[in-house]
Protein backbone atom coordinates (compact mmCIF):
# COMPACT_ATOMS: atom_id res chain seq x y z
CA UNK A 1 0.00 0.00 0.00
CA UNK A 2 1.25 3.47 -0.85
CA UNK A 3 1.78 6.06 1.89
CA UNK A 4 -0.97 8.50 2.81
CA UNK A 5 -1.07 11.69 0.79
CA UNK A 6 -1.77 14.81 2.85
CA UNK A 7 -3.90 17.53 1.31
CA UNK A 8 -3.10 20.59 3.40
CA UNK A 9 -4.74 23.97 3.59
CA UNK A 10 -2.95 27.25 2.77
CA UNK A 11 -0.66 28.52 5.52
CA UNK A 12 -2.94 31.40 6.43
CA UNK A 13 -5.65 29.04 7.73
CA UNK A 14 -5.28 27.36 11.11
CA UNK A 15 -4.08 23.75 10.65
CA UNK A 16 -6.78 22.25 12.89
CA UNK A 17 -8.19 19.71 10.43
CA UNK A 18 -6.28 18.38 7.46
CA UNK A 19 -7.94 16.02 4.99
CA UNK A 20 -5.93 12.98 3.96
CA UNK A 21 -6.72 10.41 1.32
CA UNK A 22 -5.64 6.83 1.34
CA UNK A 23 -3.85 5.60 -1.69
CA UNK A 24 -6.13 2.94 -3.08
CA UNK A 25 -5.78 0.37 -5.74
CA UNK A 26 -7.39 1.18 -9.11
CA UNK A 27 -11.13 0.63 -9.11
CA UNK A 28 -11.44 0.73 -5.31
CA UNK A 29 -12.88 3.83 -3.70
CA UNK A 30 -12.63 4.80 -0.05
CA UNK A 31 -13.94 7.84 1.76
CA UNK A 32 -11.38 10.43 2.82
CA UNK A 33 -10.49 10.59 6.49
CA UNK A 34 -9.55 13.54 8.66
CA UNK A 35 -6.51 14.21 10.81
CA UNK A 36 -7.04 16.43 13.84
CA UNK A 37 -3.96 17.47 15.79
CA UNK A 38 -2.02 14.30 15.09
CA UNK A 39 -4.91 11.83 15.38
CA UNK A 40 -6.48 10.15 12.38
CA UNK A 41 -10.24 9.76 12.34
CA UNK A 42 -11.70 7.11 10.06
CA UNK A 43 -14.99 9.02 9.77
CA UNK A 44 -15.74 10.21 6.24
CA UNK A 45 -15.33 13.92 5.61
CA UNK A 46 -17.80 16.10 3.77
CA UNK A 47 -16.51 17.35 0.47
CA UNK A 48 -15.94 21.10 0.44
CA UNK A 49 -17.87 21.43 -2.80
CA UNK A 50 -21.13 19.87 -1.58
CA UNK A 51 -23.78 22.48 -0.83
CA UNK A 52 -26.24 22.00 2.05
CA UNK A 53 -29.63 20.61 1.07
CA UNK A 54 -32.14 23.41 0.49
CA UNK A 55 -35.36 23.02 2.44
CA UNK A 56 -38.62 23.42 0.59
CA UNK A 57 -40.91 26.32 1.49
CA UNK A 58 -43.54 23.85 2.69
CA UNK A 59 -41.11 22.29 5.15
CA UNK A 60 -40.02 25.68 6.47
CA UNK A 61 -43.64 26.81 6.93
CA UNK A 62 -44.63 23.54 8.64
CA UNK A 63 -41.73 23.88 11.11
CA UNK A 64 -42.73 27.47 11.80
CA UNK A 65 -46.37 26.49 12.42
CA UNK A 66 -45.26 24.00 15.05
CA UNK A 67 -43.35 26.73 16.83
CA UNK A 68 -46.41 28.99 16.62
CA UNK A 69 -48.35 26.33 18.55
CA UNK A 70 -45.63 26.12 21.23
CA UNK A 71 -45.51 29.87 21.57
CA UNK A 72 -49.29 30.19 21.71
CA UNK A 73 -49.35 27.91 24.75
CA UNK A 74 -46.44 29.76 26.36
CA UNK A 75 -47.91 33.20 25.68
CA UNK A 76 -51.22 32.19 27.24
CA UNK A 77 -49.47 31.82 30.59
CA UNK A 78 -47.16 34.79 30.07
CA UNK A 79 -49.93 37.24 29.18
CA UNK A 80 -53.03 35.98 30.97
CA UNK A 81 -52.03 33.89 33.99
CA UNK A 82 -51.38 36.84 36.30
CA UNK A 83 -54.69 38.44 35.30
CA UNK A 84 -56.48 35.12 35.81
CA UNK A 85 -54.94 34.61 39.25
CA UNK A 86 -55.68 38.09 40.57
CA UNK A 87 -58.95 39.08 38.85
CA UNK A 88 -60.75 35.77 38.34
CA UNK A 89 -59.35 33.38 40.94
CA UNK A 90 -59.08 36.09 43.61
CA UNK A 91 -55.52 35.24 44.64
CA UNK A 92 -53.79 38.24 46.26
CA UNK A 93 -51.15 39.83 44.00
CA UNK A 94 -48.26 38.93 46.34
CA UNK A 95 -49.25 35.25 46.31
CA UNK A 96 -49.83 35.34 42.55
CA UNK A 97 -46.30 36.72 42.11
CA UNK A 98 -45.00 33.96 44.35
CA UNK A 99 -46.72 31.34 42.18
CA UNK A 100 -45.23 32.94 39.08
CA UNK A 101 -41.71 33.04 40.59
CA UNK A 102 -41.80 29.48 41.91
CA UNK A 103 -43.10 28.03 38.66
CA UNK A 104 -40.52 29.92 36.56
CA UNK A 105 -37.70 28.50 38.70
CA UNK A 106 -39.38 25.09 38.35
CA UNK A 107 -39.47 25.64 34.57
CA UNK A 108 -35.67 25.91 34.58
CA UNK A 109 -35.39 22.65 36.51
CA UNK A 110 -37.98 21.03 34.22
CA UNK A 111 -35.91 22.04 31.18
CA UNK A 112 -32.92 20.21 32.63
CA UNK A 113 -35.00 17.13 33.44
CA UNK A 114 -36.59 17.12 29.98
CA UNK A 115 -33.28 17.63 28.18
CA UNK A 116 -31.61 14.82 30.09
CA UNK A 117 -34.54 12.44 29.62
CA UNK A 118 -34.94 13.21 25.91
CA UNK A 119 -31.21 12.72 25.27
CA UNK A 120 -31.33 9.23 26.82
CA UNK A 121 -34.44 8.13 24.92
CA UNK A 122 -34.12 6.07 21.77
CA UNK A 123 -37.23 4.63 20.15
CA UNK A 124 -38.06 3.16 16.79
CA UNK A 125 -39.58 6.56 15.87
CA UNK A 126 -36.37 8.36 16.73
CA UNK A 127 -35.11 10.22 19.75
CA UNK A 128 -37.25 13.37 19.56
CA UNK A 129 -40.43 12.65 17.59
CA UNK A 130 -42.31 10.68 20.33
CA UNK A 131 -41.95 13.52 22.82
CA UNK A 132 -43.38 16.03 20.37
CA UNK A 133 -46.24 13.79 19.19
CA UNK A 134 -47.33 12.39 22.53
CA UNK A 135 -46.49 15.40 24.67
CA UNK A 136 -48.84 17.75 22.83
CA UNK A 137 -52.05 16.30 24.34
CA UNK A 138 -50.91 16.53 28.01
CA UNK A 139 -49.66 20.06 27.31
CA UNK A 140 -53.07 21.10 25.95
CA UNK A 141 -54.92 19.44 28.85
CA UNK A 142 -52.64 21.10 31.43
CA UNK A 143 -53.17 24.51 29.77
CA UNK A 144 -56.97 24.17 29.78
CA UNK A 145 -57.06 22.89 33.37
CA UNK A 146 -54.75 25.70 34.50
CA UNK A 147 -57.36 28.30 33.54
CA UNK A 148 -60.35 26.18 34.68
CA UNK A 149 -59.94 26.20 38.45
CA UNK A 150 -62.84 28.49 39.22
CA UNK A 151 -65.04 26.81 36.58
CA UNK A 152 -64.42 23.49 38.33
CA UNK A 153 -65.89 24.90 41.54
CA UNK A 154 -62.72 25.71 43.46
CA UNK A 155 -63.55 28.78 45.55
CA UNK A 156 -62.26 32.25 44.77
CA UNK A 157 -59.49 33.54 47.04
CA UNK A 158 -59.10 30.28 48.93
CA UNK A 159 -55.99 28.28 49.75
CA UNK A 160 -57.33 25.54 47.48
CA UNK A 161 -57.23 27.77 44.38
CA UNK A 162 -53.70 28.90 45.30
CA UNK A 163 -52.49 25.29 45.54
CA UNK A 164 -54.46 24.32 42.41
CA UNK A 165 -52.91 27.06 40.27
CA UNK A 166 -49.42 26.39 41.69
CA UNK A 167 -49.62 22.66 40.90
CA UNK A 168 -51.25 23.08 37.48
CA UNK A 169 -48.78 25.76 36.38
CA UNK A 170 -45.93 23.49 37.52
CA UNK A 171 -47.45 20.63 35.51
CA UNK A 172 -47.87 22.93 32.51
CA UNK A 173 -44.21 24.00 32.71
CA UNK A 174 -43.10 20.35 32.83
CA UNK A 175 -45.29 19.39 29.86
CA UNK A 176 -44.09 22.44 27.95
CA UNK A 177 -40.46 21.46 28.54
CA UNK A 178 -41.06 17.91 27.29
CA UNK A 179 -42.56 19.26 24.05
CA UNK A 180 -40.46 22.36 23.41
CA UNK A 181 -36.98 20.96 24.22
CA UNK A 182 -37.26 18.16 21.63
CA UNK A 183 -38.90 20.52 19.14
CA UNK A 184 -36.00 22.95 19.32
CA UNK A 185 -33.33 20.24 19.24
Secondary structure, 3 states (H helix, E strand, C coil): CCCCEEECCCCCCCCCEEEEECCCCCCCCCCCEEEECCEEECCCCCCCCCCCCCCCHHHHHHHHHHHHHHHHHHHHHHHHHHHHHHHHCCCCHHHHHHHHHHHHHHHHHHHHHHHHHHHHCCECCECCHHHHHHHHHHHHHHHHHHCCCCCCCCCCCCHHHHHHHHHHHHHHHHHHHHHHHHHHC
